[in-house]
């Protein structure tokens, strides 16, 4: 919708997106976008991929979002350098694709260790790549996974996880 509008900064907090299913690339490349989206109802969404990719300054509160139906989270916050919203209570059970979701989110450090990745997750490649500030133990992410999934480069560049010795044993 606004993809590539690199100067886009409009206030969208009163938008009604209740029936939206696909938000793919909605703000992709809107470098300075940081509108308050805390009251958006994305309950029907099944595709949030690339939604905020390359929104370098994006850090809106998304803690109330219900993403229960979403399957594709790939590149959702890719290169959101300032993103650090608390999304720990998201129910991501239907999610299959998480590749590059937080790549280059340099200050992201939220405790998402309770996310249950055991149901459908198939691709977590580079999910946390270059999340320099991340310090939470994510060793339970693989708990219950009894199917093949991709995890190439999942924690590459996670300097704090390495320094604190918190890279999950199943990843090594």
C-alpha positions in Angstrom: 0.0 0.0 0.0 2.7 2.5 1.0 5.7 0.4 0.1 8.6 2.5 -1.1 7.2 5.8 0.2 10.4 6.5 2.0 9.2 9.8 3.5 5.8 8.5 4.6 5.0 9.4 8.2 1.2 9.9 8.4 -0.9 9.2 11.5 -2.9 6.0 11.0 -3.9 5.2 14.6 -7.6 5.6 13.8 -7.7 3.4 10.7 -10.0 0.4 10.8 -8.3 -2.7 9.4 -10.5 -5.3 11.1 -11.2 -7.3 8.0 -7.7 -7.1 6.5 -6.1 -10.5 5.8 -2.9 -9.6 4.0 -0.7 -6.8 5.2 2.3 -7.9 3.2 4.8 -5.1 2.4 2.3 -2.5 3.6 5.0 -0.1 4.9 8.0 -1.8 3.3 10.7 0.8 2.8 8.9 3.6 4.6 12.2 4.5 6.3 10.8 7.0 8.9 7.4 5.5 9.5 6.5 5.2 13.3 2.8 5.8 13.5 0.9 4.6 16.6 -0.8 1.3 15.5 -1.5 0.1 19.1 -5.2 0.0 18.5 -5.2 -1.8 15.2 -7.2 -5.0 15.1 -5.3 -7.4 12.8 -7.2 -10.5 14.1 -8.0 -11.7 10.5 -4.4 -11.3 9.2 -2.8 -14.4 7.7 0.2 -12.6 6.1 2.2 -9.9 8.0 5.4 -10.6 6.0 7.5 -7.6 5.1 4.9 -5.3 6.7 7.5 -3.0 8.4 10.6 -4.1 6.6 13.1 -1.3 6.3 11.0 1.0 8.5 14.3 1.9 10.3 12.6 4.0 13.1 9.5 1.9 13.7 8.8 1.1 17.3 5.1 1.3 17.8 3.4 -0.6 20.6 2.0 -3.8 19.2 1.4 -5.6 22.5 -2.4 -5.7 22.0 -2.3 -7.2 18.5 -3.9 -10.6 18.1 -2.0 -12.5 15.4 -3.5 -15.9 16.1 -4.4 -16.6 12.4 -1.1 -15.4 10.9 1.0 -17.9 9.0 3.7 -15.7 7.5 5.8 -13.4 9.7 8.9 -13.4 7.4 10.8 -10.2 7.2 8.0 -8.5 9.3 10.5 -6.3 11.2 13.5 -6.7 9.0 15.9 -3.7 9.4 13.6 -2.0 11.9 16.7 -0.8 13.7 14.8 0.8 16.6 12.1 -1.9 17.1 11.8 -3.1 20.7 8.0 -3.4 21.3 6.8 -6.0 23.8 5.2 -8.7 21.7 5.8 -11.5 24.3 2.1 -12.3 24.5 1.5 -12.9 20.8 0.0 -16.2 20.0 2.0 -17.3 17.0 0.8 -21.0 16.9 -0.3 -20.8 13.3 2.9 -19.3 12.1 5.0 -21.3 9.6 7.5 -18.8 8.3 9.6 -16.6 10.5 12.7 -16.2 8.3 14.5 -12.8 8.8 11.6 -11.6 11.1 13.9 -9.6 13.4 17.1 -9.4 11.2 19.0 -6.2 11.9 16.7 -5.1 14.8 19.7 -3.9 16.6 18.0 -3.0 19.9 15.3 -5.7 20.0 15.5 -7.4 23.4 12.0 -8.7 24.4 11.3 -11.9 26.2 9.6 -14.0 23.6 10.8 -17.3 25.1 7.2 -18.4 25.8 6.3 -18.3 22.1 5.2 -21.8 21.2 7.0 -22.7 18.0 6.1 -26.4 18.1 3.0 -26.5 16.0 3.7 -25.3 12.4 7.0 -23.5 12.3 9.1 -24.6 9.3 11.4 -21.7 8.6 13.3 -19.6 11.1 16.4 -18.9 9.0 18.1 -15.7 10.1 15.2 -14.9 12.4 17.4 -13.0 14.9 20.4 -12.3 12.7 22.2 -9.2 14.0 19.9 -8.7 17.0 22.9 -7.3 18.9 21.0 -6.5 22.1 19.1 -9.8 22.5 19.8 -11.4 25.8 16.9 -13.8 26.5 17.2 -17.5 26.6 15.4 -19.0 23.6 16.4 -22.6 24.2 12.8 -23.7 24.5 12.0 -22.5 20.9 12.7 -26.0 19.6 10.8 -27.7 22.4 8.2 -30.0 20.9 9.4 -29.5 17.4 9.4 -33.0 15.8 9.5 -32.0 12.2 12.1 -30.5 9.9 12.6 -26.8 10.0 15.2 -24.4 8.6 17.3 -22.4 11.0 20.3 -21.3 9.0 22.0 -18.2 10.4 19.2 -18.0 13.0 21.5 -16.3 15.7 24.3 -15.0 13.5 25.5 -11.6 14.8 23.7 -11.9 18.2 26.6 -10.6 20.1 25.0 -10.6 23.5 23.7 -14.1 23.3 27.2 -15.3 22.4 28.8 -13.2 25.1 26.4 -14.5 27.7 26.6 -18.1 26.5 22.9 -18.2 25.7 23.0 -19.6 22.1 20.7 -22.6 22.5 22.5 -26.0 22.5 20.2 -27.4 19.8 21.4 -24.6 17.4 25.1 -25.3 17.7 
